[in-house]
Every structure is written in structure tokens, then in C-alpha cells.
């Protein structure tokens, strides 16, 4: 399982490989509802305007729009989606 996060205008884009898109969708929804098992920062979640999950060949693409950057989101994504504490 791998997460590759890059900054883009108005947010970040993450390429996720080795996950099931359905499983990712469930985890992301839990974060948005504040019901995740990981350290979802409520302040950070409020800066997120939208989350879009797209299934592509070889993985999924997660596009997060809002006042966020890869440096801030990467550790949170890794912990939430991979279960890795940084």
C-alpha cells in the first residue's frame, strides 16, 4: 500500500495504490463525520472544502480541495489510511 501526495492549486492530490476504493471511501467518510479511529484534526477537516475519490487503473486518486497542503495532510493520511503512526 502506497500513498503519493502532491500539492496542486487549491488543495492536494493523492495517488493511492493497494487499497480497495470502497474501503477508502468508508475511511474518508468516517473522517469527514469525525468518527475516524485516527487523529483527524477537526480544525484541519474544517479547512477541507471537498474530497473526491476516483478509481483509476492501478489504484485510486483522492483529490482534496481547500486550504490544505501535502505536508500537513500526508502524516494524517498515512495514519488514517495505512494505520501508521508518524
N, CA, C and O atoms as CSV, one atom per row, in Angstrom:
chain,resi,resn,atom,element,x,y,z
A,1,UNK,N,N,0.845,-1.183,0.000
A,1,UNK,CA,C,0.000,0.000,0.000
A,1,UNK,C,C,0.881,1.233,0.000
A,1,UNK,O,O,1.843,1.344,0.760
A,2,UNK,N,N,0.518,2.159,-0.880
A,2,UNK,CA,C,1.360,3.325,-1.052
A,2,UNK,C,C,0.496,4.565,-1.244
A,2,UNK,O,O,-0.551,4.523,-1.890
A,3,UNK,N,N,0.965,5.677,-0.661
A,3,UNK,CA,C,0.288,6.956,-0.830
A,3,UNK,C,C,1.305,7.949,-1.374
A,3,UNK,O,O,2.370,8.144,-0.788
A,4,UNK,N,N,0.971,8.568,-2.488
A,4,UNK,CA,C,1.846,9.564,-3.095
A,4,UNK,C,C,1.070,10.875,-3.191
A,4,UNK,O,O,0.148,11.001,-3.998
A,5,UNK,N,N,1.448,11.848,-2.364
A,5,UNK,CA,C,0.681,13.085,-2.260
A,5,UNK,C,C,1.423,14.251,-2.903
A,5,UNK,O,O,2.611,14.450,-2.650
A,6,UNK,N,N,0.725,15.016,-3.730
A,6,UNK,CA,C,1.318,16.203,-4.334
A,6,UNK,C,C,0.402,17.404,-4.147
A,6,UNK,O,O,-0.822,17.273,-4.136
A,7,UNK,N,N,1.018,18.582,-3.999
A,7,UNK,CA,C,0.246,19.823,-3.903
A,7,UNK,C,C,-0.294,20.177,-5.276
A,7,UNK,O,O,0.329,19.879,-6.295
A,8,UNK,N,N,-1.445,20.807,-5.295
A,8,UNK,CA,C,-1.974,21.367,-6.536
A,8,UNK,C,C,-2.730,22.633,-6.153
A,8,UNK,O,O,-2.930,22.912,-4.970
A,9,UNK,N,N,-3.141,23.386,-7.144
A,9,UNK,CA,C,-3.873,24.617,-6.866
A,9,UNK,C,C,-5.099,24.297,-6.018
A,9,UNK,O,O,-5.883,23.411,-6.358
A,10,UNK,N,N,-5.257,25.014,-4.925
A,10,UNK,CA,C,-6.431,24.866,-4.067
A,10,UNK,C,C,-6.577,23.470,-3.454
A,10,UNK,O,O,-7.688,22.948,-3.361
A,11,UNK,N,N,-5.454,22.860,-3.034
A,11,UNK,CA,C,-5.558,21.574,-2.345
A,11,UNK,C,C,-4.445,20.604,-2.679
A,11,UNK,O,O,-3.347,21.008,-3.063
A,12,UNK,N,N,-4.733,19.327,-2.531
A,12,UNK,CA,C,-3.752,18.278,-2.807
A,12,UNK,C,C,-4.387,17.148,-3.600
A,12,UNK,O,O,-5.607,16.987,-3.624
A,13,UNK,N,N,-3.524,16.368,-4.252
A,13,UNK,CA,C,-3.961,15.185,-4.973
A,13,UNK,C,C,-3.112,14.027,-4.456
A,13,UNK,O,O,-1.890,14.140,-4.355
A,14,UNK,N,N,-3.757,12.931,-4.133
A,14,UNK,CA,C,-3.038,11.761,-3.639
A,14,UNK,C,C,-3.336,10.556,-4.514
A,14,UNK,O,O,-4.494,10.250,-4.797
A,15,UNK,N,N,-2.278,9.874,-4.940
A,15,UNK,CA,C,-2.447,8.621,-5.665
A,15,UNK,C,C,-2.261,7.497,-4.661
A,15,UNK,O,O,-1.221,7.402,-4.009
A,16,UNK,N,N,-3.262,6.653,-4.538
A,16,UNK,CA,C,-3.264,5.579,-3.552
A,16,UNK,C,C,-3.268,4.244,-4.268
A,16,UNK,O,O,-4.168,3.960,-5.058
A,17,UNK,N,N,-2.263,3.424,-3.993
A,17,UNK,CA,C,-2.265,2.099,-4.607
A,17,UNK,C,C,-2.288,1.033,-3.527
A,17,UNK,O,O,-1.730,1.211,-2.444
A,18,UNK,N,N,-2.940,-0.073,-3.836
A,18,UNK,CA,C,-3.021,-1.187,-2.895
A,18,UNK,C,C,-4.213,-1.123,-1.962
A,18,UNK,O,O,-4.297,-1.900,-1.011
A,19,UNK,N,N,-5.130,-0.215,-2.216
A,19,UNK,CA,C,-6.338,-0.102,-1.400
A,19,UNK,C,C,-7.551,-0.468,-2.242
A,19,UNK,O,O,-7.507,-0.387,-3.470
A,20,UNK,N,N,-8.629,-0.868,-1.588
A,20,UNK,CA,C,-9.879,-1.001,-2.326
A,20,UNK,C,C,-10.568,0.360,-2.249
A,20,UNK,O,O,-10.616,0.970,-1.181
A,21,UNK,N,N,-11.096,0.833,-3.361
A,21,UNK,CA,C,-11.727,2.148,-3.405
A,21,UNK,C,C,-12.884,2.222,-2.411
A,21,UNK,O,O,-13.112,3.258,-1.786
A,22,UNK,N,N,-13.602,1.123,-2.275
A,22,UNK,CA,C,-14.737,1.080,-1.347
A,22,UNK,C,C,-14.263,1.266,0.099
A,22,UNK,O,O,-14.872,2.010,0.868
A,23,UNK,N,N,-13.166,0.581,0.462
A,23,UNK,CA,C,-12.599,0.675,1.804
A,23,UNK,C,C,-12.138,2.113,2.078
A,23,UNK,O,O,-12.362,2.655,3.160
A,24,UNK,N,N,-11.492,2.714,1.077
A,24,UNK,CA,C,-11.043,4.104,1.203
A,24,UNK,C,C,-12.221,5.034,1.419
A,24,UNK,O,O,-12.187,5.909,2.285
A,25,UNK,N,N,-13.267,4.838,0.623
A,25,UNK,CA,C,-14.463,5.669,0.740
A,25,UNK,C,C,-15.038,5.644,2.139
A,25,UNK,O,O,-15.443,6.678,2.671
A,26,UNK,N,N,-15.074,4.463,2.738
A,26,UNK,CA,C,-15.598,4.292,4.092
A,26,UNK,C,C,-14.729,5.042,5.104
A,26,UNK,O,O,-15.244,5.726,5.990
A,27,UNK,N,N,-13.408,4.907,4.964
A,27,UNK,CA,C,-12.488,5.574,5.889
A,27,UNK,C,C,-12.566,7.092,5.765
A,27,UNK,O,O,-12.535,7.806,6.767
A,28,UNK,N,N,-12.667,7.579,4.532
A,28,UNK,CA,C,-12.734,9.019,4.293
A,28,UNK,C,C,-14.032,9.595,4.849
A,28,UNK,O,O,-14.044,10.675,5.439
A,29,UNK,N,N,-15.117,8.861,4.653
A,29,UNK,CA,C,-16.412,9.282,5.180
A,29,UNK,C,C,-16.362,9.385,6.699
A,29,UNK,O,O,-16.898,10.328,7.282
A,30,UNK,N,N,-15.715,8.411,7.339
A,30,UNK,CA,C,-15.586,8.417,8.797
A,30,UNK,C,C,-14.813,9.658,9.260
A,30,UNK,O,O,-15.154,10.262,10.277
A,31,UNK,N,N,-13.779,10.031,8.515
A,31,UNK,CA,C,-13.015,11.231,8.847
A,31,UNK,C,C,-13.874,12.479,8.725
A,31,UNK,O,O,-13.846,13.353,9.592
A,32,UNK,N,N,-14.630,12.553,7.648
A,32,UNK,CA,C,-15.478,13.725,7.425
A,32,UNK,C,C,-16.553,13.852,8.501
A,32,UNK,O,O,-16.945,14.964,8.854
A,33,UNK,N,N,-17.029,12.729,9.021
A,33,UNK,CA,C,-18.054,12.729,10.062
A,33,UNK,C,C,-17.455,12.886,11.449
A,33,UNK,O,O,-18.177,13.027,12.436
A,34,UNK,N,N,-16.114,12.859,11.517
A,34,UNK,CA,C,-15.444,12.954,12.810
A,34,UNK,C,C,-15.512,11.652,13.585
A,34,UNK,O,O,-15.364,11.650,14.808
A,35,UNK,N,N,-15.738,10.529,12.882
A,35,UNK,CA,C,-15.865,9.233,13.553
A,35,UNK,C,C,-14.718,8.300,13.200
A,35,UNK,O,O,-14.880,7.080,13.203
A,36,UNK,N,N,-13.549,8.878,12.895
A,36,UNK,CA,C,-12.447,8.011,12.480
A,36,UNK,C,C,-11.660,7.515,13.682
A,36,UNK,O,O,-11.723,8.095,14.766
A,37,UNK,N,N,-10.919,6.434,13.475
A,37,UNK,CA,C,-10.111,5.834,14.531
A,37,UNK,C,C,-8.776,6.552,14.683
A,37,UNK,O,O,-8.039,6.320,15.642
A,38,UNK,N,N,-8.471,7.431,13.723
A,38,UNK,CA,C,-7.153,8.046,13.731
A,38,UNK,C,C,-7.245,9.488,14.191
A,38,UNK,O,O,-8.303,9.955,14.613
A,39,UNK,N,N,-6.134,10.179,14.105
A,39,UNK,CA,C,-6.023,11.543,14.593
A,39,UNK,C,C,-6.459,12.535,13.527
A,39,UNK,O,O,-5.630,13.231,12.941
A,40,UNK,N,N,-7.763,12.599,13.276
A,40,UNK,CA,C,-8.283,13.578,12.324
A,40,UNK,C,C,-8.424,14.898,13.061
A,40,UNK,O,O,-9.225,15.017,13.988
A,41,UNK,N,N,-7.655,15.877,12.653
A,41,UNK,CA,C,-7.683,17.183,13.281
A,41,UNK,C,C,-8.957,17.916,12.864
A,41,UNK,O,O,-9.116,18.248,11.689
A,42,UNK,N,N,-9.879,18.176,13.819
A,42,UNK,CA,C,-11.150,18.831,13.458
A,42,UNK,C,C,-10.929,20.185,12.777
A,42,UNK,O,O,-11.663,20.533,11.852
A,43,UNK,N,N,-9.934,20.949,13.221
A,43,UNK,CA,C,-9.647,22.245,12.605
A,43,UNK,C,C,-9.233,22.069,11.149
A,43,UNK,O,O,-9.646,22.828,10.272
A,44,UNK,N,N,-8.406,21.051,10.910
A,44,UNK,CA,C,-7.949,20.771,9.551
A,44,UNK,C,C,-9.119,20.318,8.683
A,44,UNK,O,O,-9.236,20.732,7.530
A,45,UNK,N,N,-9.979,19.476,9.231
A,45,UNK,CA,C,-11.123,18.980,8.479
A,45,UNK,C,C,-12.032,20.137,8.049
A,45,UNK,O,O,-12.656,20.068,6.990
A,46,UNK,N,N,-12.113,21.194,8.857
A,46,UNK,CA,C,-12.956,22.342,8.516
A,46,UNK,C,C,-12.387,23.131,7.340
A,46,UNK,O,O,-13.125,23.830,6.646
A,47,UNK,N,N,-11.071,23.022,7.113
A,47,UNK,CA,C,-10.434,23.732,6.001
A,47,UNK,C,C,-10.665,23.024,4.673
A,47,UNK,O,O,-10.437,23.595,3.606
A,48,UNK,N,N,-11.115,21.790,4.747
A,48,UNK,CA,C,-11.345,20.996,3.543
A,48,UNK,C,C,-12.720,21.306,2.968
A,48,UNK,O,O,-13.739,21.168,3.645
A,49,UNK,N,N,-12.730,21.728,1.705
A,49,UNK,CA,C,-13.987,22.081,1.048
A,49,UNK,C,C,-14.616,20.878,0.364
A,49,UNK,O,O,-15.840,20.760,0.308
A,50,UNK,N,N,-13.787,19.990,-0.153
A,50,UNK,CA,C,-14.336,18.838,-0.843
A,50,UNK,C,C,-13.329,17.712,-0.955
A,50,UNK,O,O,-12.122,17.945,-1.016
A,51,UNK,N,N,-13.832,16.498,-0.981
A,51,UNK,CA,C,-12.997,15.317,-1.146
A,51,UNK,C,C,-13.611,14.477,-2.256
A,51,UNK,O,O,-14.791,14.130,-2.217
A,52,UNK,N,N,-12.796,14.164,-3.229
A,52,UNK,CA,C,-13.284,13.372,-4.354
A,52,UNK,C,C,-12.390,12.144,-4.511
A,52,UNK,O,O,-11.165,12.256,-4.568
A,53,UNK,N,N,-13.008,10.991,-4.580
A,53,UNK,CA,C,-12.274,9.741,-4.733
A,53,UNK,C,C,-12.605,9.144,-6.097
A,53,UNK,O,O,-13.769,8.901,-6.416
A,54,UNK,N,N,-11.572,8.914,-6.890
A,54,UNK,CA,C,-11.749,8.365,-8.233
A,54,UNK,C,C,-10.966,7.076,-8.362
A,54,UNK,O,O,-9.800,7.009,-7.973
A,55,UNK,N,N,-11.599,6.057,-8.904
A,55,UNK,CA,C,-10.927,4.791,-9.134
A,55,UNK,C,C,-10.217,4.854,-10.490
A,55,UNK,O,O,-10.831,5.173,-11.508
A,56,UNK,N,N,-8.915,4.546,-10.488
A,56,UNK,CA,C,-8.140,4.543,-11.733
A,56,UNK,C,C,-7.377,3.222,-11.839
A,56,UNK,O,O,-7.309,2.450,-10.882
A,57,UNK,N,N,-6.812,2.982,-13.004
A,57,UNK,CA,C,-6.052,1.750,-13.176
A,57,UNK,C,C,-4.858,1.765,-12.232
A,57,UNK,O,O,-4.085,2.724,-12.219
A,58,UNK,N,N,-4.707,0.718,-11.451
A,58,UNK,CA,C,-3.576,0.608,-10.528
A,58,UNK,C,C,-3.796,1.267,-9.184
A,58,UNK,O,O,-2.900,1.253,-8.340
A,59,UNK,N,N,-4.978,1.851,-8.959
A,59,UNK,CA,C,-5.224,2.456,-7.657
A,59,UNK,C,C,-6.392,3.419,-7.642
A,59,UNK,O,O,-7.357,3.263,-8.390
A,60,UNK,N,N,-6.291,4.411,-6.782
A,60,UNK,CA,C,-7.331,5.423,-6.639
A,60,UNK,C,C,-6.673,6.790,-6.561
A,60,UNK,O,O,-5.527,6.916,-6.129
A,61,UNK,N,N,-7.405,7.808,-6.980
A,61,UNK,CA,C,-6.921,9.166,-6.834
A,61,UNK,C,C,-7.861,9.901,-5.894
A,61,UNK,O,O,-9.074,9.944,-6.102
A,62,UNK,N,N,-7.275,10.474,-4.859
A,62,UNK,CA,C,-8.020,11.227,-3.867
A,62,UNK,C,C,-7.667,12.694,-4.056
A,62,UNK,O,O,-6.512,13.089,-3.892
A,63,UNK,N,N,-8.662,13.495,-4.400
A,63,UNK,CA,C,-8.442,14.923,-4.580
A,63,UNK,C,C,-9.102,15.658,-3.419
A,63,UNK,O,O,-10.305,15.530,-3.188
A,64,UNK,N,N,-8.302,16.426,-2.697
A,64,UNK,CA,C,-8.799,17.185,-1.558
A,64,UNK,C,C,-8.688,18.664,-1.899
A,64,UNK,O,O,-7.593,19.167,-2.151
A,65,UNK,N,N,-9.819,19.359,-1.906
A,65,UNK,CA,C,-9.780,20.795,-2.180
A,65,UNK,C,C,-10.005,21.567,-0.893
A,65,UNK,O,O,-10.746,21.136,-0.009
A,66,UNK,N,N,-9.351,22.719,-0.805
A,66,UNK,CA,C,-9.475,23.547,0.385
A,66,UNK,C,C,-8.133,24.135,0.761
A,66,UNK,O,O,-7.172,24.055,-0.004
A,67,UNK,N,N,-8.071,24.720,1.930
A,67,UNK,CA,C,-6.868,25.382,2.407
A,67,UNK,C,C,-5.942,24.362,3.092
A,67,UNK,O,O,-5.673,24.454,4.289
A,68,UNK,N,N,-5.465,23.395,2.308
A,68,UNK,CA,C,-4.626,22.321,2.848
A,68,UNK,C,C,-3.418,22.105,1.940
A,68,UNK,O,O,-3.437,22.471,0.764
A,69,UNK,N,N,-2.361,21.501,2.504
A,69,UNK,CA,C,-1.194,21.175,1.686
A,69,UNK,C,C,-0.702,19.772,2.011
A,69,UNK,O,O,-1.065,19.188,3.031
A,70,UNK,N,N,0.129,19.249,1.125
A,70,UNK,CA,C,0.612,17.872,1.236
A,70,UNK,C,C,1.371,17.641,2.537
A,70,UNK,O,O,1.237,16.586,3.157
A,71,UNK,N,N,2.165,18.621,2.950
A,71,UNK,CA,C,2.979,18.476,4.159
A,71,UNK,C,C,2.110,18.237,5.393
A,71,UNK,O,O,2.451,17.432,6.260
A,72,UNK,N,N,0.987,18.946,5.457
A,72,UNK,CA,C,0.075,18.816,6.596
A,72,UNK,C,C,-0.757,17.541,6.506
A,72,UNK,O,O,-0.958,16.847,7.503
A,73,UNK,N,N,-1.240,17.242,5.296
A,73,UNK,CA,C,-2.148,16.107,5.118
A,73,UNK,C,C,-1.449,14.752,5.082
A,73,UNK,O,O,-2.018,13.750,5.514
A,74,UNK,N,N,-0.219,14.714,4.568
A,74,UNK,CA,C,0.469,13.427,4.397
A,74,UNK,C,C,0.533,12.584,5.674
A,74,UNK,O,O,0.150,11.414,5.642
A,75,UNK,N,N,1.006,13.141,6.798
A,75,UNK,CA,C,1.070,12.306,8.012
A,75,UNK,C,C,-0.308,11.825,8.464
A,75,UNK,O,O,-0.455,10.694,8.929
A,76,UNK,N,N,-1.312,12.687,8.324
A,76,UNK,CA,C,-2.663,12.315,8.731
A,76,UNK,C,C,-3.214,11.213,7.832
A,76,UNK,O,O,-3.822,10.258,8.316
A,77,UNK,N,N,-3.001,11.348,6.514
A,77,UNK,CA,C,-3.468,10.319,5.576
A,77,UNK,C,C,-2.794,8.990,5.840
A,77,UNK,O,O,-3.442,7.943,5.836
A,78,UNK,N,N,-1.484,9.032,6.070
A,78,UNK,CA,C,-0.747,7.786,6.308
A,78,UNK,C,C,-1.260,7.096,7.560
A,78,UNK,O,O,-1.421,5.876,7.583
A,79,UNK,N,N,-1.515,7.879,8.602
A,79,UNK,CA,C,-2.005,7.279,9.842
A,79,UNK,C,C,-3.427,6.757,9.668
A,79,UNK,O,O,-3.753,5.656,10.112
A,80,UNK,N,N,-4.272,7.563,9.014
A,80,UNK,CA,C,-5.682,7.195,8.876
A,80,UNK,C,C,-5.895,6.024,7.921
A,80,UNK,O,O,-6.666,5.106,8.200
A,81,UNK,N,N,-5.194,6.076,6.791
A,81,UNK,CA,C,-5.438,5.066,5.744
A,81,UNK,C,C,-4.544,3.847,5.867
A,81,UNK,O,O,-4.957,2.739,5.527
A,82,UNK,N,N,-3.315,4.039,6.352
A,82,UNK,CA,C,-2.396,2.907,6.472
A,82,UNK,C,C,-2.303,2.380,7.903
A,82,UNK,O,O,-1.837,1.266,8.141
A,83,UNK,N,N,-2.755,3.200,8.845
A,83,UNK,CA,C,-2.639,2.814,10.236
A,83,UNK,C,C,-1.228,2.989,10.768
A,83,UNK,O,O,-0.835,2.348,11.742
A,84,UNK,N,N,-0.459,3.876,10.110
A,84,UNK,CA,C,0.924,4.111,10.545
A,84,UNK,C,C,1.011,5.399,11.341
A,84,UNK,O,O,0.589,6.460,10.880
A,85,UNK,N,N,1.559,5.295,12.537
A,85,UNK,CA,C,1.822,6.500,13.322
A,85,UNK,C,C,3.137,7.078,12.840
A,85,UNK,O,O,4.118,6.351,12.682
A,86,UNK,N,N,3.163,8.365,12.609
A,86,UNK,CA,C,4.410,9.006,12.136
A,86,UNK,C,C,5.292,9.386,13.305
A,86,UNK,O,O,6.377,9.933,13.108
